[in-house]
Each structure stands twice: as structure tokens, then as C-alpha cells.
Amino acid sequence: MPITWSISEEKRLALVRYEGPTNLAQVVDTMVEVSGSPDFQSDYGVLVDLREMEYSPSIRELIEIASAIINMKSLMQGKIALVTSTAFHYQMTQFNVRLVSVVGVRGKAFREMEAAREWVLSSEA
């Protein structure tokens, strides 16, 4: 399964992991599933592990992903940390974070999982 996710009520955190091939529709569907889960609260943080993902969205697809995040902003008000393993994915993730930050979504790109986990769970903006 290329996409798995879980929610920790104790940590107030959703963990989403992409492994292997995926596409735009699966990315957006996963966001809808997680944010619509009865276990997910709008103020929970979201930690997204993209390190094993085999998908490189185009600029148009990045804009569509950003649009989906913006449309779900009321359901996902916590911080979103995205962890990548390649320089290319890191740059794409930074671009996406800039797009959604315009409307107040708090996101940040990372290259290390522990730094991302610490940031998303912290009270730091």
C-alpha cells in the first residue's frame, strides 16, 4: 500500500506516510480521508513522510495540492510538517508551503523526521 496514515489522539497528531508510486488523486484523497476522520480534530498537527514516495508532481499539480489544502483549511488548522529525502522533493515541498502560507496555513518542509516531529508537536509557530 503506497499511502498509510494514523492518528494519535494522545499526541494530537496525524502521521501520513507515502511509499512507492502515487499520484495527484491519491494525495488529495488522503487529505480528505485524514481530515474527515472522526478521530481527527482540526487543531491536530499533521506529519507527512514523503521520503519513500515515488511521485514528482508538476507545478500545476503542486498548485492543485495547495488549492486542496487551502479548501480544507478549516478542517486542518494545526501545523503541517512535510519530510522529504531528496533535494528535488524538498524544493517542491517548500514551494507548496509558500503557496498555502499566503492564507495562513502553517507548514514547513524538513529533511529529517525528528526535527519535523519536534516542530509539529511544539507550540512554536
N, C-alpha and C positions, 0 to 999 in steps of 0.2 A: 504494500500500500504506500503510495508516494506521499500522502499527507495524513498526519495523525495530530490529534490535539487532545488536551486535557485541561481541566480547570481545578485549581486548588482554592477552595473556599477559605482555608486557613491562611494561605499566603495572599489571597485576593489577587490571583494571577492565572491567566490562561497561557498555556505553553502550546505553540503551534510549530510542528516540525515538517519541513518539506524534504523528501528524499526521492531522488530519481526524477524521471520525466514528469513534468506538469505543464499546465497551460493557463491562459488568462481566465477561462471559465472556472477552472478548479480553484484558482486563487480567490476569485470573487465569491464562489460558492462557499468556500471555507470561512471567509469573513462573515458571511451571512449566518452560517451554521453556528459559529462560535458566539457571535453577538446575540443570536436568537435563542441560545441555550437557556433553559430555566435556571441553570447553575451559575450563569454569568451575570454579574452586576455591572452596571455602566461605569462605575468608578474603578473596576479591576484593571490592573496593568496587563499588557499583552507582550509576551516574549516570543519572537518569531525566529526560529532557527532555519536559516537558508543555506547552511554550509554544505549540504549534500544535494541541493536542488539542481536539477538539470533543465534549466529554463532560463533563457535570456530575453526578457521582454523588450519589445521595440519601444521607442519613445511614445508612440501612440498608445501602446498597451500600458506603459507606466502612467500615462495621463488617465487612462480608464481605471486603473487600480486606485490612483489618487482620488478620482471622482467617486468611486465606490466608498472609499474611506470617508470622504467628506460627507457623502449622503448618509452614512451611518454614524456620524459624529455624536449624535445624541445617545446612541446605544453604546458608544465606546469613548468615554470621557477620560479614562486613565491614560497613562503613558504607554507608548508602543516602542519597544526596543527590537531592532532587526539586526541579526548577526549573520555575517557573510564570511566566506573563506577566500574569495578571490578579489583582486583589485577591481576588476570589471563590475562584479556584483555590488561591491562596496560603493562604487561611484553611482551606479544606478539607484541604489538604496538611498544615498544622500540626496540625489535629485528628487526622488519621490518624497522624502521627508521635507524638503524645501517646499514642494508643491502643497502639501497638506498643512504645513505650519502657517500658511497665509490665513487660514480660517481658525487657527487656534489649536489644531491637533498637536499634541506633544509627542514627537517621535524623535528617535536618534538612531544612527547607524553605528554598528560596532564590528570589530574583527575578533573579539574574544567574548565567549559566552559568560564568563564570570563577571566581567565588567558590565555587560548588558544586564545581567540578573541583578547586580547591586544597584544599578541606576534605576531600573524599572520598579524595584521594590522600595527605593528611597523616597524621602519627601522632597528631594531636590527637583526643581523644575527642569 
